[in-house]
Amino acid sequence: MKIILLFGLLTLAAAQFTNKRNENSDSTFLAYLKSDYQPCVGTLIHQQWVVTAAHCYLPYLQVKIGTANQNIQGWLQDQDVNYELIFRHPNFTADSPEHDIMLIKLAKSNNLHMLVDLPTDISDLNGSICVISGWSQNWNYPFRDADIQINHMAQWLSPIQCKGSSSRNITVRSMNNMFCAGMYPHQQNFCKEVSAAAAICKGQLHGILSWTDGCVLKGDIGFYTKVSRYIDWILDIIEKN
């Protein structure tokens, strides 16, 4: 009964969050990173800087910033933005989820976009409710870019709770620079979602999706890079470039 009640409250909160964002904003903090390989979600933390996952392979990258489409509810039209530089974390390797974070510098633009604040505290937020934001694709249009933004509620779980929530070998030590969040520990929903979704916790960007065995935009457990662990690296890159 408690689980059902909690789920109901989270669903209501998610609906309220989505409605508020649609009413009060004509833009979004999400970027659509299109390439010849696979798309990824980018999150705007600065008018010229996007953060995403280092595992995103982006040959012939096109950066698209979503703006509200007034004609079709729930859909977004995009605006192309040129980019200048890409910075993968220097300690990232393809055979490990550690340090799965990357910065993209955009070209200067006269357009102002919604931004997300970086974390101001490195403490874990176990038990907190986060909003997972990403792009999904409409099944009726398989050849169209994934241009539907979805916000889904998820609970930040402790490292102990994360163990056994994925097919990968998860240890408490391996979670030092990561956290997991979701609603359904053992479900594996399927959807056409874009990699590197953002986890917004207490109004700040705390996570970038590294991997999931299901669909985080439907409540499955996702494993996220802790952005708070990389604040110094992010600010240093921005300052020097």
C-alpha positions as CSV (number, residue, x, y, z in Angstrom):
1,M,0.0,0.0,0.0
2,K,2.8,2.4,0.9
3,I,4.5,1.7,-2.5
4,I,1.3,2.4,-4.4
5,L,0.8,5.6,-2.4
6,L,4.3,6.8,-3.1
7,F,4.0,6.0,-6.8
8,G,0.8,8.0,-6.9
9,L,2.3,11.0,-5.3
10,L,5.3,10.9,-7.6
11,T,3.2,10.6,-10.7
12,L,1.1,13.6,-9.5
13,A,4.3,15.6,-8.8
14,A,5.7,14.7,-12.3
15,A,2.5,16.0,-14.0
16,Q,2.7,19.2,-12.0
17,F,6.3,19.7,-12.9
18,T,5.7,19.1,-16.6
19,N,2.7,21.4,-16.7
20,K,4.6,24.2,-14.9
21,R,7.5,24.0,-17.3
22,N,5.3,24.1,-20.4
23,E,3.4,27.1,-19.1
24,N,6.3,29.2,-17.9
25,S,8.9,28.5,-20.6
26,D,9.2,28.9,-24.3
27,S,12.5,26.9,-24.4
28,T,14.2,24.0,-22.7
29,F,17.6,23.4,-21.1
30,L,18.0,20.2,-23.2
31,A,20.0,20.0,-26.4
32,Y,19.6,17.3,-29.0
33,L,23.1,16.1,-30.1
34,K,22.6,14.6,-33.5
35,S,25.4,12.7,-35.2
36,D,26.0,10.0,-37.9
37,Y,26.3,7.4,-35.1
38,Q,23.6,7.9,-32.5
39,P,22.0,10.9,-30.8
40,C,22.6,12.0,-27.2
41,V,21.0,14.4,-24.7
42,G,22.9,17.5,-23.9
43,T,22.1,19.8,-20.9
44,L,22.8,23.5,-21.1
45,I,24.7,24.8,-18.0
46,H,25.9,28.0,-19.7
47,Q,24.8,29.9,-22.8
48,Q,27.9,28.5,-24.5
49,W,28.3,25.1,-22.7
50,V,26.6,21.8,-22.9
51,V,27.3,18.8,-20.6
52,T,26.7,15.3,-21.8
53,A,28.1,11.7,-21.4
54,A,31.7,10.9,-22.5
55,H,30.5,7.6,-24.0
56,C,28.5,9.6,-26.6
57,Y,30.3,9.1,-30.0
58,L,29.3,12.2,-32.1
59,P,30.9,12.2,-35.6
60,Y,29.5,15.0,-37.7
61,L,27.8,16.5,-34.7
62,Q,24.8,18.8,-35.0
63,V,23.6,20.6,-31.9
64,K,19.9,21.4,-31.8
65,I,18.3,23.4,-29.1
66,G,14.6,22.7,-28.5
67,T,12.0,25.5,-28.6
68,A,8.4,25.1,-27.9
69,N,6.2,24.2,-30.8
70,Q,2.9,26.0,-30.3
71,N,1.1,24.0,-33.0
72,I,1.6,20.5,-31.7
73,Q,1.3,20.0,-27.9
74,G,4.2,17.9,-26.5
75,W,6.4,18.3,-29.5
76,L,9.4,20.5,-30.0
77,Q,10.8,22.2,-33.0
78,D,14.6,22.7,-33.0
79,Q,17.1,25.4,-33.7
80,D,20.6,24.5,-35.0
81,V,23.5,25.9,-33.0
82,N,27.1,25.6,-34.2
83,Y,29.7,24.2,-31.8
84,E,33.4,25.0,-31.4
85,L,35.1,22.4,-29.1
86,I,34.5,19.1,-27.4
87,F,36.2,18.0,-24.1
88,R,35.9,14.4,-22.9
89,H,37.0,13.9,-19.3
90,P,40.7,12.9,-19.6
91,N,40.3,9.8,-17.4
92,F,37.3,8.3,-19.3
93,T,37.9,5.0,-21.0
94,A,35.5,3.1,-23.2
95,D,35.7,-0.1,-21.0
96,S,34.5,1.6,-17.8
97,P,31.6,3.9,-16.8
98,E,33.9,6.0,-14.6
99,H,34.3,9.7,-15.5
100,D,31.5,9.4,-18.1
101,I,31.2,13.1,-18.7
102,M,31.9,15.5,-21.6
103,L,31.6,19.2,-22.3
104,I,30.7,20.8,-25.6
105,K,31.4,24.5,-26.3
106,L,28.8,26.2,-28.5
107,A,29.4,29.1,-30.8
108,K,28.2,32.5,-29.6
109,S,24.6,33.1,-30.2
110,N,22.2,36.0,-29.7
111,N,19.5,33.6,-28.5
112,L,19.0,33.0,-24.8
113,H,18.2,29.5,-23.6
114,M,17.0,28.1,-20.3
115,L,20.0,26.8,-18.2
116,V,20.4,24.4,-15.3
117,D,22.4,25.2,-12.2
118,L,25.4,23.0,-11.3
119,P,25.4,21.4,-7.9
120,T,26.5,23.5,-5.0
121,D,27.0,20.5,-2.6
122,I,28.9,17.3,-3.2
123,S,26.8,15.4,-0.7
124,D,24.7,12.4,-1.9
125,L,21.0,13.0,-1.9
126,N,19.8,9.5,-0.9
127,G,16.0,9.3,-0.9
128,S,15.6,12.6,-2.8
129,I,13.2,12.8,-5.7
130,C,14.8,13.9,-9.0
131,V,13.4,14.7,-12.4
132,I,14.9,12.7,-15.2
133,S,14.7,14.7,-18.4
134,G,15.4,13.4,-21.9
135,W,14.2,13.0,-25.5
136,S,12.0,10.2,-26.7
137,Q,10.8,9.2,-30.2
138,N,7.2,8.8,-31.4
139,W,6.7,5.3,-32.5
140,N,4.5,6.5,-35.3
141,Y,7.4,8.4,-36.9
142,P,10.4,6.0,-36.8
143,F,12.5,8.1,-39.2
144,R,12.0,11.4,-37.4
145,D,14.4,12.7,-34.7
146,A,13.5,11.9,-31.1
147,D,11.9,15.3,-30.5
148,I,9.5,14.6,-27.6
149,Q,10.8,15.9,-24.3
150,I,9.8,13.7,-21.3
151,N,10.2,14.5,-17.6
152,H,9.9,11.5,-15.2
153,M,10.3,11.4,-11.5
154,A,12.9,9.0,-9.9
155,Q,14.2,8.4,-6.4
156,W,18.0,8.8,-5.7
157,L,18.9,5.4,-4.3
158,S,21.8,4.5,-2.0
159,P,24.8,2.4,-3.2
160,I,23.5,-0.6,-1.4
161,Q,20.1,-0.3,-3.1
162,C,21.9,0.0,-6.5
163,K,23.5,-3.4,-6.1
164,G,21.5,-6.0,-8.0
165,S,19.6,-3.3,-10.0
166,S,21.7,-3.9,-13.2
167,S,23.2,-6.8,-15.2
168,R,26.6,-5.2,-14.6
169,N,28.8,-5.9,-11.6
170,I,28.0,-3.1,-9.2
171,T,30.0,-2.6,-6.0
172,V,29.7,0.2,-3.4
173,R,33.2,1.4,-4.3
174,S,32.4,1.7,-8.0
175,M,29.6,4.1,-7.1
176,N,31.9,6.7,-5.6
177,N,31.5,8.9,-8.7
178,M,28.0,7.6,-9.7
179,F,24.6,7.2,-8.3
180,C,21.5,5.3,-9.4
181,A,17.9,6.5,-9.4
182,G,14.6,5.1,-10.6
183,M,11.1,3.9,-9.5
184,Y,11.1,0.2,-10.6
185,P,14.3,-1.7,-9.5
186,H,13.5,-4.9,-11.3
187,Q,11.4,-3.8,-14.3
188,Q,12.9,-3.3,-17.8
189,N,10.6,-1.1,-19.8
190,F,11.4,-0.5,-23.5
191,C,11.2,2.8,-25.3
192,K,13.1,4.8,-27.9
193,E,14.9,7.2,-25.6
194,V,18.1,9.1,-26.3
195,S,21.2,8.4,-24.3
196,A,22.7,10.7,-21.6
197,A,19.4,11.9,-20.0
198,A,19.8,14.6,-17.3
199,A,18.9,14.0,-13.6
200,I,17.7,17.3,-12.0
201,C,17.7,17.1,-8.2
202,K,16.6,20.0,-6.0
203,G,16.7,22.3,-9.1
204,Q,20.4,21.4,-10.0
205,L,22.0,19.1,-12.5
206,H,23.3,16.2,-10.3
207,G,23.4,13.4,-12.9
208,I,24.1,12.5,-16.5
209,L,22.9,9.1,-17.5
210,S,25.7,6.6,-18.1
211,W,23.7,3.5,-18.6
212,T,20.4,1.6,-17.9
213,D,19.1,-1.8,-18.6
214,G,15.6,-0.4,-19.3
215,C,14.1,3.0,-19.9
216,V,14.7,5.8,-17.4
217,L,11.9,7.9,-19.0
218,K,9.5,5.2,-17.8
219,G,10.9,4.8,-14.3
220,D,13.6,2.1,-14.7
221,I,16.8,2.3,-12.7
222,G,19.5,4.4,-14.4
223,F,23.1,4.9,-13.4
224,Y,24.3,8.5,-13.5
225,T,27.6,10.3,-13.4
226,K,27.7,12.5,-10.3
227,V,28.2,16.0,-11.7
228,S,29.1,17.3,-8.3
229,R,32.3,15.3,-8.4
230,Y,33.4,17.1,-11.6
231,I,32.7,20.8,-10.8
232,D,36.3,21.8,-10.6
233,W,37.0,20.2,-14.0
234,I,34.0,21.8,-15.6
235,L,34.8,25.3,-14.3
236,D,38.4,24.9,-15.2
237,I,37.5,24.0,-18.8
238,I,35.1,26.8,-19.1
239,E,37.5,29.4,-17.6
240,K,40.3,28.4,-20.0
241,N,38.3,28.2,-23.1
